[in-house]
Amino acid sequence: MEMQYFKEYSPALGREMECKIYGHGGRPMLYIPCQDGRFFDFEDFHMADTLAPWIESGQIMVLSIDTLDKETWSDTNGDPYWRIRRYEQWLRYIVDEAVPKLRYLSKERNGWDDLPGVIAFGCSLGATHAGISVGEDGATHQCLEDIGLMRTIPGMVVLSPADAVEARAAVEAAILHDGPVYLRFGRLAVPQVFDRDTYQFTLGKGICVKEGSDATIIATGLMLFEAIDAAEQLSKEGISARVIDIHTIKPIDRDIIVKAAQETGCIVTAEEHNIFCGLGSAVAEVLVENAPVPMERIGVKDVYGRSGKPAELLKYYNMTADDIAAAVKKVMKRK
């Protein structure tokens, strides 16, 4: 893998900054480390190894930069005014120095005459801390509205993987997709649903995880595991529930939703997100235009998050397997 290290003076920060470029060409990507991170975390945390096939093949190139968190966020004893001002300077460094450097290197290494604007070129975003399962960090860290925000951006693809296998496949799909992609990740470790050797990911296509004829549960993210558990509970009561994994919320798989509505007659959606503008809303849009059937939505009901253990929060917001099973029984009465 071609790599190049830089240590250059930053006018915005008044000090030297270190960074490293990986790759000889391809789509430009900017890597910003987590809190207190350094540019070399991209290698130390094996992210470079994970992306090596795409970097070495010239599909992507990555610029890894430094943070100033020890002078800003993490300097809890420092002067608040200076910390805020310093962070603003770091943001200016990204906008005026890091991104232009990445654009220049991209033009140079790809042989392009010009590089379009970042979003127009295909800016992909990977966001963590989705949903209430972030836990004790509480409302300030629990992202419950991001799907809605991203769905409204023209051309933006929205991916919400259910486990580690699907997350890896979603990242690969985002790399290969010609356009902007939003990847939604939680922080909580979740059970593995899919087998890495047999799993196949197709952008925009849902997956029928379990067949059923009485009702359909459509889930995304970690709620897929809860949906599977709910279906197993219902089967013991003689109720056959189909379970569908929607990893691509935009563009959503209209065919699999319409087919499920026509064959099972009712739908329950499950998402770790506000019930407004998320998966439930996207599914409802498909149903009302193509196959209107009774529907129930499981998710956060237009309130903010709060601190607590992830399992306790799922129970508090009525988002457990038991709640999904209860919603299935309720919606079946409306068929």
Buried (B, 14 or more C-beta within 10 A) or exposed (E): EEBEEBEEEBEBBEEEBBBBBBBBBBBBBBBBBEEEBBBBBBBEEEBBEEBBEBBBEBBBBBBBBBBBBEBBBEBEEEEEEEBEEBBEBBEBBBEEBBBEBBBEBBBEBBEEEEBEEBEEBBBBEBEEBBBBBBBEEBEEBBBBBBBBEBBEEEEBBBBBBBBBBBBBBBBBBBBEBEBBBBBBBBBBEBEEBBEEEEBEBEBBBBBBBBEBEBBBBBBBBBBBBBBBBBBBBBBEEEBBBBBBBBBBBBEBBBEBBBBBBEEBBBBBBBBBBBBBBBBBBBBBEBBEEEBEBBBBBBBBEEEEBBBBEBEEBBBBBBBBBBBBBBBBBEBBEEE
